[in-house]
Amino acid sequence: MDVLTGFQRDLLYVIAGADRPSGQDVKDEIEQYYSSEINHGRLYPNLDTIVNKGLVEKGQLDRRTNYYAITDEGEQAIEDRREWESQYVD
């Protein structure tokens, strides 16, 4: 998790909290959190990064739509991060 940007970490959390969201679903959720529009040029390269790091898997819902799902490694990364954070914040 320490190799991710804050934005990538936020994407990971959004994906972990959803059931196989599409890229658009992730975009909608992250835009709500950031209170600003996230363009495709920022979103999809960062999604690809967390996929390439093995934290998320990417699959096809249909010919135009991908889904994203947290992997066991991604779940472990979140758990490790939360453990580390709990040292500093209750």
N, C-alpha and C positions, 0 to 999 in steps of 0.2 A: 504494500500500500504506500510505502514511503517513496516509491518511484512514480507515483501518480501526481498530477496536478490536482488542485482543489476541485476544478471543474470535472475532471475525470472521476474523482472520488464521489462527487455528487451524482454523476451519471450512474455509477455503480450502485449507490444507495437507492436511486429511483428504480433501477432494474430489479434490485433485490426485493423491493417492496411491491412489485407488480407481477402478474402472471403472464409471462411472455409478451411484454409490450412491443408494439411496433416502434420504429424510429420516430414516427409522428407522435405516438403516445408519450414517448420519453421527452420529445421536444416540448409538447404541451405542458407536461408536469414541471420540467426544468424552467420553462419560461414563467410559470406561475411563481416558482420559488424566487427566481432572480428578478421578477417584476420587469422584465424587458425581453425583447425579441431576440431569439438565438437563431442566427442564420445557418443554413445547411453547411456552409463552408467551415463553420466552427464545430457543429454537432457531429457530423458523420466521420471526420478524421479522428475525433476524440473517441467515438464509439469503436472505430476500427482499432485504435490503440489498446483499449481495454480488452477487446477480443483477442488481439495478437499477443497480449500478455497472459492469456488463458484465464482471465477472471470472469469472462462472459462468453457465452456461445451465441453464434448468429445462425439463424436458419431462415427458410423461406415460408411465408404464409401463402403467398401466391406469386405470380410472375413479377409483380411490382413491389411487393411488400415483404420486408424482412421482420423477423422477431428477434428479440434478445432475451437471454435467460442467464441467470447467475450460475456459475459453476461451483463445484465444491471448493476449488481454490479461491474463488471470489468470496464465498461464504466465510472461509477461514480468514481471509484478509480483513473482512469486516469485523469478525470476532476479535482478531488480534488488535485491530485499531481501537475498538471499543475498550478492550482491556487496558491498552496503553493510555487512552484518554481518561479512564477511571482513576488513574493515579493522580490526576490533576483536578478533575471535576467530578463531583458526586452526581 
